[in-house]
């Protein structure tokens, strides 16, 4: 094998490794667990947030029970729970500002 082929092979292997590292870095981070952020003035929205906290806990347990092999759907569900939690908080903020 010639020296140029060895160098080319090394460069190719390094590039493949670098792409693998970049793909690992680009993966969507897991959102934090939802928290109860809505005040007592909005008990129904608090209950909705409690339900999201419970759903998140069940989802995490399901992932552990299935060795994280849920086809990416659990990660999507985590993101949707996070979005729902955010929207509930925004709804409570809006209500507080506009329903005086």
Secondary structure as GFF3:
##gff-version 3
##sequence-region A 1 100
A	DSSP	alpha_helix	3	26	.	.	.	ID=ss1
A	DSSP	alpha_helix	43	65	.	.	.	ID=ss2
A	DSSP	alpha_helix	73	98	.	.	.	ID=ss3
###
